[in-house]
Amino acid sequence: MTIQLSEEEMRKALFGARVDPVAPPAPPAAPEIPQSPPAPSTPVRLKKTSAYHTSKLRVTLHVSQVYEGDVEVFVHDSSSLSKLIAEQEAKAAAKKKKYKYLELVSVESISK
């Protein structure tokens, strides 16, 4: 059972309304409004930013010189993107400050 439809009937079935493929409807003409140049104002100075944006990792450690002694918070900022390397740098910096017992609290990203 084959149904023979004309091109117009197919378009009507697909799109529901008469579509003229030759000429699309013209948009309404908008009257031209002459624009005057904007009034000169004081120049706005933009902040100079660095050439690149870096993110850093902030490592927080609990450190002590005596086992189960007074615990201090030690914070180290690393420019490395690796959390493991940042942790190692922080531990090395804490050991330079003569802290013997170290406990990692957090490694978090900070934006500069």
N, CA, C and O atoms as a Tinker XYZ file with bonds, in Angstrom:
   448  protein
     1  N      0.847000   -1.174000    0.000000    73     2
     2  CA     0.000000    0.000000    0.000000    64     1     3
     3  C      0.887000    1.231000    0.000000    63     2     4     5
     4  O      1.391000    1.642000    1.045000    81     3
     5  N      1.071000    1.798000   -1.134000    73     3     6
     6  CA     1.907000    2.974000   -1.295000    64     5     7
     7  C      1.013000    4.184000   -1.523000    63     6     8     9
     8  O      0.090000    4.156000   -2.337000    81     7
     9  N      1.312000    5.242000   -0.786000    73     7    10
    10  CA     0.538000    6.483000   -0.943000    64     9    11
    11  C      1.418000    7.478000   -1.681000    63    10    12    13
    12  O      2.546000    7.752000   -1.269000    81    11
    13  N      0.901000    8.008000   -2.759000    73    11    14
    14  CA     1.626000    8.995000   -3.533000    64    13    15
    15  C      1.196000   10.381000   -3.072000    63    14    16    17
    16  O      0.040000   10.767000   -3.245000    81    15
    17  N      2.131000   11.131000   -2.483000    73    15    18
    18  CA     1.846000   12.497000   -2.046000    64    17    19
    19  C      2.711000   13.465000   -2.835000    63    18    20    21
    20  O      3.841000   13.154000   -3.212000    81    19
    21  N      2.168000   14.618000   -3.071000    73    19    22
    22  CA     2.959000   15.636000   -3.747000    64    21    23
    23  C      3.895000   16.287000   -2.728000    63    22    24    25
    24  O      3.754000   16.095000   -1.520000    81    23
    25  N      4.834000   17.043000   -3.232000    73    23    26
    26  CA     5.790000   17.708000   -2.338000    64    25    27
    27  C      5.075000   18.662000   -1.402000    63    26    28    29
    28  O      5.429000   18.769000   -0.228000    81    27
    29  N      4.077000   19.354000   -1.914000    73    27    30
    30  CA     3.315000   20.306000   -1.092000    64    29    31
    31  C      2.572000   19.578000    0.025000    63    30    32    33
    32  O      2.538000   20.063000    1.156000    81    31
    33  N      1.981000   18.433000   -0.270000    73    31    34
    34  CA     1.263000   17.668000    0.750000    64    33    35
    35  C      2.224000   17.125000    1.813000    63    34    36    37
    36  O      1.876000   17.057000    2.992000    81    35
    37  N      3.432000   16.740000    1.392000    73    35    38
    38  CA     4.423000   16.268000    2.360000    64    37    39
    39  C      4.856000   17.390000    3.302000    63    38    40    41
    40  O      4.979000   17.188000    4.510000    81    39
    41  N      5.085000   18.566000    2.735000    73    39    42
    42  CA     5.473000   19.710000    3.569000    64    41    43
    43  C      4.359000   20.068000    4.550000    63    42    44    45
    44  O      4.622000   20.382000    5.711000    81    43
    45  N      3.139000   20.020000    4.084000    73    43    46
    46  CA     2.003000   20.329000    4.935000    64    45    47
    47  C      1.885000   19.299000    6.061000    63    46    48    49
    48  O      1.569000   19.649000    7.198000    81    47
    49  N      2.139000   18.035000    5.740000    73    47    50
    50  CA     2.075000   16.988000    6.758000    64    49    51
    51  C      3.197000   17.138000    7.780000    63    50    52    53
    52  O      2.978000   16.924000    8.972000    81    51
    53  N      4.401000   17.506000    7.327000    73    51    54
    54  CA     5.534000   17.638000    8.242000    64    53    55
    55  C      5.489000   18.911000    9.067000    63    54    56    57
    56  O      5.711000   18.881000   10.277000    81    55
    57  N      5.205000   20.018000    8.419000    73    55    58
    58  CA     5.311000   21.304000    9.092000    64    57    59
    59  C      3.970000   21.892000    9.501000    63    58    60    61
    60  O      3.937000   22.839000   10.287000    81    59
    61  N      2.881000   21.370000    9.001000    73    59    62
    62  CA     1.561000   21.798000    9.439000    64    61    63
    63  C      1.033000   23.047000    8.777000    63    62    64    65
    64  O     -0.160000   23.326000    8.897000    81    63
    65  N      1.830000   23.794000    8.104000    73    63    66
    66  CA     1.360000   25.008000    7.456000    64    65    67
    67  C      2.065000   25.154000    6.124000    63    66    68    69
    68  O      3.062000   24.482000    5.861000    81    67
    69  N      1.559000   26.008000    5.309000    73    67    70
    70  CA     2.164000   26.215000    4.010000    64    69    71
    71  C      3.502000   26.921000    4.186000    63    70    72    73
    72  O      3.573000   27.999000    4.776000    81    71
    73  N      4.558000   26.305000    3.670000    73    71    74
    74  CA     5.898000   26.861000    3.750000    64    73    75
    75  C      6.344000   27.172000    2.340000    63    74    76    77
    76  O      6.275000   26.316000    1.457000    81    75
    77  N      6.804000   28.403000    2.124000    73    75    78
    78  CA     7.274000   28.813000    0.808000    64    77    79
    79  C      8.794000   28.660000    0.793000    63    78    80    81
    80  O      9.495000   29.478000    1.389000    81    79
    81  N      9.328000   27.613000    0.115000    73    79    82
    82  CA    10.765000   27.363000    0.158000    64    81    83
    83  C     11.592000   28.378000   -0.612000    63    82    84    85
    84  O     12.801000   28.467000   -0.400000    81    83
    85  N     10.973000   29.145000   -1.498000    73    83    86
    86  CA    11.727000   30.047000   -2.357000    64    85    87
    87  C     12.089000   31.335000   -1.635000    63    86    88    89
    88  O     13.239000   31.771000   -1.689000    81    87
    89  N     11.129000   31.948000   -0.963000    73    87    90
    90  CA    11.381000   33.248000   -0.334000    64    89    91
    91  C     11.030000   33.180000    1.153000    63    90    92    93
    92  O      9.859000   33.010000    1.493000    81    91
    93  N     12.016000   33.307000    2.049000    73    91    94
    94  CA    11.694000   33.351000    3.470000    64    93    95
    95  C     11.013000   34.674000    3.801000    63    94    96    97
    96  O     11.223000   35.670000    3.108000    81    95
    97  N     10.205000   34.692000    4.847000    73    95    98
    98  CA     9.519000   35.938000    5.185000    64    97    99
    99  C     10.525000   37.028000    5.558000    63    98   100   101
   100  O     11.487000   36.786000    6.287000    81    99
   101  N     10.282000   38.214000    5.050000    73    99   102
   102  CA    11.185000   39.336000    5.282000    64   101   103
   103  C     10.910000   39.934000    6.664000    63   102   104   105
   104  O      9.749000   40.123000    7.028000    81   103
   105  N     11.964000   40.238000    7.443000    73   103   106
   106  CA    11.760000   40.859000    8.741000    64   105   107
   107  C     11.276000   42.289000    8.551000    63   106   108   109
   108  O     11.618000   42.930000    7.557000    81   107
   109  N     10.490000   42.793000    9.484000    73   107   110
   110  CA    10.010000   44.165000    9.339000    64   109   111
   111  C     11.186000   45.143000    9.379000    63   110   112   113
   112  O     12.126000   44.981000   10.157000    81   111
   113  N     11.108000   46.128000    8.548000    73   111   114
   114  CA    12.185000   47.107000    8.447000    64   113   115
   115  C     12.132000   48.047000    9.644000    63   114   116   117
   116  O     11.092000   48.640000    9.933000    81   115
   117  N     13.248000   48.178000   10.333000    73   115   118
   118  CA    13.339000   49.084000   11.477000    64   117   119
   119  C     13.916000   50.402000   10.989000    63   118   120   121
   120  O     14.871000   50.419000   10.213000    81   119
   121  N     13.340000   51.497000   11.441000    73   119   122
   122  CA    13.875000   52.792000   11.004000    64   121   123
   123  C     15.277000   53.005000   11.589000    63   122   124   125
   124  O     15.547000   52.649000   12.736000    81   123
   125  N     16.135000   53.579000   10.796000    73   123   126
   126  CA    17.493000   53.833000   11.246000    64   125   127
   127  C     17.515000   55.044000   12.166000    63   126   128   129
   128  O     16.962000   56.102000   11.865000    81   127
   129  N     18.178000   54.843000   13.303000    73   127   130
   130  CA    18.305000   55.940000   14.268000    64   129   131
   131  C     19.767000   56.348000   14.289000    63   130   132   133
   132  O     20.629000   55.546000   14.645000    81   131
   133  N     20.052000   57.569000   13.917000    73   131   134
   134  CA    21.452000   57.992000   13.927000    64   133   135
   135  C     21.946000   58.054000   15.377000    63   134   136   137
   136  O     21.300000   58.634000   16.250000    81   135
   137  N     23.092000   57.447000   15.601000    73   135   138
   138  CA    23.648000   57.437000   16.953000    64   137   139
   139  C     24.781000   58.439000   17.032000    63   138   140   141
   140  O     25.665000   58.483000   16.177000    81   139
   141  N     24.730000   59.237000   18.074000    73   139   142
   142  CA    25.799000   60.199000   18.284000    64   141   143
   143  C     26.901000   59.517000   19.081000    63   142   144   145
   144  O     26.617000   58.619000   19.873000    81   143
   145  N     28.135000   59.918000   18.892000    73   143   146
   146  CA    29.220000   59.304000   19.653000    64   145   147
   147  C     29.052000   59.615000   21.144000    63   146   148   149
   148  O     28.554000   60.682000   21.501000    81   147
   149  N     29.467000   58.685000   22.016000    73   147   150
   150  CA    29.309000   58.932000   23.442000    64   149   151
   151  C     30.172000   60.100000   23.903000    63   150   152   153
   152  O     31.229000   60.384000   23.339000    81   151
   153  N     29.696000   60.752000   24.926000    73   151   154
   154  CA    30.406000   61.904000   25.460000    64   153   155
   155  C     31.733000   61.435000   26.068000    63   154   156   157
   156  O     31.759000   60.406000   26.744000    81   155
   157  N     32.822000   62.155000   25.847000    73   155   158
   158  CA    34.103000   61.741000   26.413000    64   157   159
   159  C     34.054000   61.815000   27.946000    63   158   160   161
   160  O     33.569000   62.791000   28.518000    81   159
   161  N     34.551000   60.795000   28.575000    73   159   162
   162  CA    34.584000   60.776000   30.032000    64   161   163
   163  C     36.020000   60.568000   30.486000    63   162   164   165
   164  O     36.926000   60.381000   29.674000    81   163
   165  N     36.203000   60.602000   31.770000    73   163   166
   166  CA    37.554000   60.410000   32.289000    64   165   167
   167  C     37.984000   58.973000   32.008000    63   166   168   169
   168  O     37.175000   58.055000   32.145000    81   167
   169  N     39.221000   58.763000   31.622000    73   167   170
   170  CA    39.661000   57.397000   31.322000    64   169   171
   171  C     39.686000   56.541000   32.588000    63   170   172   173
   172  O     40.079000   56.996000   33.662000    81   171
   173  N     39.269000   55.323000   32.434000    73   171   174
   174  CA    39.239000   54.395000   33.557000    64   173   175
   175  C     40.533000   53.593000   33.535000    63   174   176   177
   176  O     40.879000   52.973000   32.529000    81   175
   177  N     41.236000   53.615000   34.648000    73   175   178
   178  CA    42.485000   52.863000   34.719000    64   177   179
   179  C     42.193000   51.463000   35.214000    63   178   180   181
   180  O     41.525000   51.266000   36.230000    81   179
   181  N     42.697000   50.516000   34.490000    73   179   182
   182  CA    42.526000   49.132000   34.869000    64   181   183
   183  C     43.693000   48.697000   35.737000    63   182   184   185
   184  O     44.819000   49.164000   35.567000    81   183
   185  N     43.408000   47.793000   36.674000    73   183   186
   186  CA    44.461000   47.262000   37.523000    64   185   187
   187  C     45.389000   46.401000   36.682000    63   186   188   189
   188  O     44.944000   45.634000   35.828000    81   187
   189  N     46.646000   46.535000   36.928000    73   187   190
   190  CA    47.590000   45.655000   36.266000    64   189   191
   191  C     47.617000   44.350000   37.033000    63   190   192   193
   192  O     47.780000   44.327000   38.253000    81   191
   193  N     47.458000   43.286000   36.309000    73   191   194
   194  CA    47.517000   41.978000   36.941000    64   193   195
   195  C     48.775000   41.274000   36.481000    63   194   196   197
   196  O     49.382000   41.637000   35.474000    81   195
   197  N     49.145000   40.282000   37.225000    73   195   198
   198  CA    50.335000   39.530000   36.844000    64   197   199
   199  C     50.060000   38.795000   35.532000    63   198   200   201
   200  O     48.914000   38.655000   35.105000    81   199
   201  N     51.114000   38.345000   34.923000    73   199   202
   202  CA    50.997000   37.709000   33.614000    64   201   203
   203  C     50.246000   36.383000   33.689000    63   202   204   205
   204  O     49.668000   35.946000   32.695000    81   203
   205  N     50.248000   35.743000   34.847000    73   203   206
   206  CA    49.570000   34.464000   34.971000    64   205   207
   207  C     48.954000   34.355000   36.357000    63   206   208   209
   208  O     49.358000   35.044000   37.294000    81   207
   209  N     48.004000   33.504000   36.462000    73   207   210
   210  CA    47.299000   33.283000   37.726000    64   209   211
   211  C     47.740000   31.947000   38.299000    63   210   212   213
   212  O     47.596000   30.907000   37.657000    81   211
   213  N     48.278000   31.982000   39.510000    73   211   214
   214  CA    48.757000   30.741000   40.102000    64   213   215
   215  C     47.874000   30.342000   41.266000    63   214   216   217
   216  O     47.332000   31.193000   41.971000    81   215
   217  N     47.739000   29.079000   41.454000    73   215   218
   218  CA    47.046000   28.585000   42.633000    64   217   219
   219  C     48.086000   27.918000   43.519000    63   218   220   221
   220  O     49.106000   27.419000   43.044000    81   219
   221  N     47.811000   27.921000   44.786000    73   219   222
   222  CA    48.739000   27.345000   45.744000    64   221   223
   223  C     48.014000   26.330000   46.596000    63   222   224   225
   224  O     46.785000   26.286000   46.644000    81   223
   225  N     48.795000   25.526000   47.258000    73   223   226
   226  CA    48.248000   24.568000   48.206000    64   225   227
   227  C     48.684000   24.988000   49.599000    63   226   228   229
   228  O     49.850000   25.311000   49.824000    81   227
   229  N     47.741000   24.982000   50.529000    73   227   230
   230  CA    48.037000   25.313000   51.921000    64   229   231
   231  C     47.988000   24.024000   52.725000    63   230   232   233
   232  O     46.967000   23.337000   52.772000    81   231
   233  N     49.109000   23.712000   53.355000    73   231   234
   234  CA    49.233000   22.503000   54.157000    64   233   235
   235  C     49.208000   22.909000   55.625000    63   234   236   237
   236  O     49.955000   23.790000   56.052000    81   235
   237  N     48.340000   22.258000   56.388000    73   235   238
   238  CA    48.236000   22.525000   57.814000    64   237   239
   239  C     48.693000   21.286000   58.578000    63   238   240   241
   240  O     48.211000   20.178000   58.343000    81   239
   241  N     49.637000   21.497000   59.501000    73   239   242
   242  CA    50.179000   20.413000   60.312000    64   241   243
   243  C     50.013000   20.735000   61.787000    63   242   244   245
   244  O     50.033000   21.902000   62.179000    81   243
   245  N     49.849000   19.707000   62.603000    73   243   246
   246  CA    49.967000   19.853000   64.048000    64   245   247
   247  C     51.373000   19.370000   64.394000    63   246   248   249
   248  O     51.740000   18.236000   64.088000    81   247
   249  N     52.157000   20.237000   65.032000    73   247   250
   250  CA    53.543000   19.908000   65.308000    64   249   251
   251  C     53.838000   20.019000   66.797000    63   250   252   253
   252  O     53.177000   20.753000   67.532000    81   251
   253  N     54.844000   19.272000   67.215000    73   251   254
   254  CA    55.256000   19.292000   68.615000    64   253   255
   255  C     56.721000   18.903000   68.692000    63   254   256   257
   256  O     57.222000   18.166000   67.842000    81   255
   257  N     57.411000   19.403000   69.723000    73   255   258
   258  CA    58.802000   19.036000   69.926000    64   257   259
   259  C     58.923000   17.877000   70.909000    63   258   260   261
   260  O     59.947000   17.196000   70.958000    81   259
   261  N     57.866000   17.660000   71.691000    73   259   262
   262  CA    57.866000   16.606000   72.693000    64   261   263
   263  C     56.674000   15.700000   72.409000    63   262   264   265
   264  O     55.593000   16.174000   72.061000    81   263
   265  N     56.879000   14.390000   72.559000    73   263   266
   266  CA    55.795000   13.436000   72.327000    64   265   267
   267  C     54.667000   13.694000   73.318000    63   266   268   269
   268  O     54.901000   13.749000   74.525000    81   267
   269  N     53.447000   13.851000   72.817000    73   267   270
   270  CA    52.249000   14.182000   73.583000    64   269   271
   271  C     52.436000   15.451000   74.394000    63   270   272   273
   272  O     51.904000   15.585000   75.496000    81   271
   273  N     53.206000   16.387000   73.831000    73   271   274
   274  CA    53.388000   17.682000   74.469000    64   273   275
   275  C     52.406000   18.689000   73.873000    63   274   276   277
   276  O     51.407000   18.322000   73.254000    81   275
   277  N     52.719000   19.962000   74.079000    73   275   278
   278  CA    51.873000   21.017000   73.527000    64   277   279
   279  C     51.925000   20.976000   72.003000    63   278   280   281
   280  O     52.999000   20.909000   71.404000    81   279
   281  N     50.751000   21.016000   71.392000    73   279   282
   282  CA    50.641000   20.931000   69.938000    64   281   283
   283  C     50.446000   22.335000   69.381000    63   282   284   285
   284  O     49.623000   23.107000   69.874000    81   283
   285  N     51.213000   22.649000   68.349000    73   283   286
   286  CA    51.082000   23.927000   67.665000    64   285   287
   287  C     50.580000   23.679000   66.244000    63   286   288   289
   288  O     50.765000   22.596000   65.690000    81   287
   289  N     49.946000   24.692000   65.665000    73   287   290
   290  CA    49.476000   24.601000   64.281000    64   289   291
   291  C     50.548000   25.223000   63.392000    63   290   292   293
   292  O     50.956000   26.366000   63.599000    81   291
   293  N     50.991000   24.468000   62.413000    73   291   294
   294  CA    52.014000   24.912000   61.470000    64   293   295
   295  C     51.368000   24.966000   60.088000    63   294   296   297
   296  O     50.820000   23.968000   59.618000    81   295
   297  N     51.431000   26.128000   59.436000    73   295   298
   298  CA    50.818000   26.322000   58.114000    64   297   299
   299  C     51.924000   26.619000   57.111000    63   298   300   301
   300  O     52.775000   27.478000   57.344000    81   299
   301  N     51.903000   25.896000   55.989000    73   299   302
   302  CA    52.895000   26.078000   54.932000    64   301   303
   303  C     52.162000   26.225000   53.598000    63   302   304   305
   304  O     51.297000   25.413000   53.269000    81   303
   305  N     52.515000   27.276000   52.822000    73   303   306
   306  CA    51.954000   27.475000   51.485000    64   305   307
   307  C     52.954000   27.004000   50.448000    63   306   308   309
   308  O     54.120000   27.399000   50.470000    81   307
   309  N     52.492000   26.155000   49.537000    73   307   310
   310  CA    53.351000   25.596000   48.505000    64   309   311
   311  C     52.816000   25.982000   47.130000    63   310   312   313
   312  O     51.605000   26.004000   46.909000    81   311
   313  N     53.724000   26.284000   46.213000    73   311   314
   314  CA    53.304000   26.635000   44.853000    64   313   315
   315  C     53.175000   25.404000   43.971000    63   314   316   317
   316  O     52.863000   25.519000   42.786000    81   315
   317  N     53.407000   24.248000   44.529000    73   315   318
   318  CA    53.289000   23.001000   43.774000    64   317   319
   319  C     51.821000   22.645000   43.569000    63   318   320   321
   320  O     50.971000   22.995000   44.389000    81   319
   321  N     51.528000   21.953000   42.479000    73   319   322
   322  CA    50.156000   21.503000   42.233000    64   321   323
   323  C     49.907000   20.113000   42.803000    63   322   324   325
   324  O     48.763000   19.666000   42.885000    81   323
   325  N     50.980000   19.430000   43.196000    73   323   326
   326  CA    50.857000   18.089000   43.735000    64   325   327
   327  C     50.681000   18.161000   45.252000    63   326   328   329
   328  O     51.464000   18.808000   45.948000    81   327
   329  N     49.643000   17.487000   45.754000    73   327   330
   330  CA    49.400000   17.487000   47.190000    64   329   331
   331  C     50.497000   16.742000   47.935000    63   330   332   333
   332  O     50.866000   17.123000   49.045000    81   331
   333  N     51.018000   15.685000   47.330000    73   331   334
   334  CA    52.072000   14.907000   47.977000    64   333   335
   335  C     53.353000   15.724000   48.117000    63   334   336   337
   336  O     53.986000   15.712000   49.173000    81   335
   337  N     53.736000   16.430000   47.062000    73   335   338
   338  CA    54.943000   17.255000   47.109000    64   337   339
   339  C     54.760000   18.398000   48.095000    63   338   340   341
   340  O     55.687000   18.730000   48.833000    81   339
   341  N     53.572000   19.009000   48.118000    73   339   342
   342  CA    53.304000   20.091000   49.066000    64   341   343
   343  C     53.404000   19.583000   50.502000    63   342   344   345
   344  O     53.934000   20.271000   51.374000    81   343
   345  N     52.898000   18.390000   50.739000    73   343   346
   346  CA    52.985000   17.799000   52.077000    64   345   347
   347  C     54.446000   17.556000   52.463000    63   346   348   349
   348  O     54.840000   17.840000   53.594000    81   347
   349  N     55.244000   17.041000   51.545000    73   347   350
   350  CA    56.658000   16.797000   51.824000    64   349   351
   351  C     57.411000   18.093000   52.096000    63   350   352   353
   352  O     58.265000   18.145000   52.981000    81   351
   353  N     57.092000   19.149000   51.329000    73   351   354
   354  CA    57.728000   20.448000   51.555000    64   353   355
   355  C     57.381000   20.990000   52.936000    63   354   356   357
   356  O     58.241000   21.535000   53.628000    81   355
   357  N     56.118000   20.842000   53.336000    73   355   358
   358  CA    55.681000   21.340000   54.640000    64   357   359
   359  C     56.370000   20.582000   55.765000    63   358   360   361
   360  O     56.780000   21.182000   56.758000    81   359
   361  N     56.500000   19.274000   55.618000    73   359   362
   362  CA    57.167000   18.478000   56.652000    64   361   363
   363  C     58.650000   18.851000   56.743000    63   362   364   365
   364  O     59.202000   18.917000   57.841000    81   363
   365  N     59.290000   19.091000   55.609000    73   363   366
   366  CA    60.696000   19.497000   55.616000    64   365   367
   367  C     60.856000   20.862000   56.278000    63   366   368   369
   368  O     61.804000   21.076000   57.034000    81   367
   369  N     59.935000   21.787000   56.001000    73   367   370
   370  CA    60.007000   23.109000   56.622000    64   369   371
   371  C     59.783000   23.024000   58.125000    63   370   372   373
   372  O     60.422000   23.752000   58.885000    81   371
   373  N     58.891000   22.150000   58.566000    73   371   374
   374  CA    58.641000   21.984000   60.001000    64   373   375
   375  C     59.853000   21.360000   60.687000    63   374   376   377
   376  O     60.186000   21.733000   61.812000    81   375
   377  N     60.508000   20.424000   60.029000    73   375   378
   378  CA    61.699000   19.804000   60.621000    64   377   379
   379  C     62.850000   20.804000   60.712000    63   378   380   381
   380  O     63.677000   20.719000   61.619000    81   379
   381  N     62.905000   21.765000   59.759000    73   379   382
   382  CA    63.910000   22.827000   59.834000    64   381   383
   383  C     63.701000   23.686000   61.075000    63   382   384   385
   384  O     64.656000   24.213000   61.644000    81   383
   385  N     62.459000   23.819000   61.483000    73   383   386
   386  CA    62.125000   24.628000   62.671000    64   385   387
   387  C     62.267000   23.814000   63.951000    63   386   388   389
   388  O     61.834000   24.256000   65.016000    81   387
   389  N     62.864000   22.639000   63.861000    73   387   390
   390  CA    63.178000   21.765000   64.997000    64   389   391
   391  C     61.958000   21.091000   65.619000    63   390   392   393
   392  O     61.971000   20.752000   66.802000    81   391
   393  N     60.888000   20.892000   64.814000    73   391   394
   394  CA    59.746000   20.125000   65.300000    64   393   395
   395  C     60.011000   18.654000   65.005000    63   394   396   397
   396  O     60.449000   18.296000   63.912000    81   395
   397  N     59.741000   17.809000   65.992000    73   395   398
   398  CA    60.069000   16.400000   65.848000    64   397   399
   399  C     58.845000   15.554000   65.492000    63   398   400   401
   400  O     58.957000   14.602000   64.721000    81   399
   401  N     57.694000   15.888000   66.041000    73   399   402
   402  CA    56.476000   15.104000   65.837000    64   401   403
   403  C     55.506000   15.902000   64.971000    63   402   404   405
   404  O     55.137000   17.029000   65.304000    81   403
   405  N     55.098000   15.298000   63.851000    73   403   406
   406  CA    54.258000   15.988000   62.864000    64   405   407
   407  C     52.998000   15.171000   62.596000    63   406   408   409
   408  O     53.042000   13.944000   62.513000    81   407
   409  N     51.888000   15.867000   62.464000    73   407   410
   410  CA    50.632000   15.206000   62.107000    64   409   411
   411  C     49.938000   16.056000   61.049000    63   410   412   413
   412  O     49.683000   17.240000   61.269000    81   411
   413  N     49.639000   15.465000   59.925000    73   411   414
   414  CA    48.976000   16.173000   58.828000    64   413   415
   415  C     47.516000   16.401000   59.174000    63   414   416   417
   416  O     46.806000   15.472000   59.559000    81   415
   417  N     47.067000   17.659000   59.035000    73   415   418
   418  CA    45.682000   18.000000   59.290000    64   417   419
   419  C     44.922000   18.154000   57.979000    63   418   420   421
   420  O     43.881000   17.526000   57.786000    81   419
   421  N     45.446000   18.997000   57.068000    73   419   422
   422  CA    44.748000   19.191000   55.791000    64   421   423
   423  C     45.688000   19.724000   54.734000    63   422   424   425
   424  O     46.712000   20.343000   55.025000    81   423
   425  N     45.301000   19.460000   53.482000    73   423   426
   426  CA    45.957000   20.042000   52.310000    64   425   427
   427  C     44.833000   20.600000   51.457000    63   426   428   429
   428  O     44.014000   19.851000   50.925000    81   427
   429  N     44.796000   21.921000   51.329000    73   427   430
   430  CA    43.688000   22.542000   50.574000    64   429   431
   431  C     44.225000   23.542000   49.583000    63   430   432   433
   432  O     45.301000   24.109000   49.770000    81   431
   433  N     43.463000   23.753000   48.524000    73   431   434
   434  CA    43.853000   24.673000   47.463000    64   433   435
   435  C     43.426000   26.081000   47.821000    63   434   436   437
   436  O     42.315000   26.296000   48.306000    81   435
   437  N     44.311000   27.044000   47.581000    73   435   438
   438  CA    43.982000   28.460000   47.763000    64   437   439
   439  C     44.301000   29.170000   46.469000    63   438   440   441
   440  O     45.231000   28.780000   45.762000    81   439
   441  N     43.554000   30.200000   46.145000    73   439   442
   442  CA    43.795000   30.991000   44.947000    64   441   443
   443  C     44.451000   32.297000   45.346000    63   442   444   445
   444  O     44.160000   32.868000   46.397000    81   443
   445  N     45.322000   32.744000   44.501000    73   443   446
   446  CA    46.030000   33.985000   44.799000    64   445   447
   447  C     45.499000   35.068000   43.926000    63   446   448
   448  O     45.956000   36.208000   44.009000    81   447
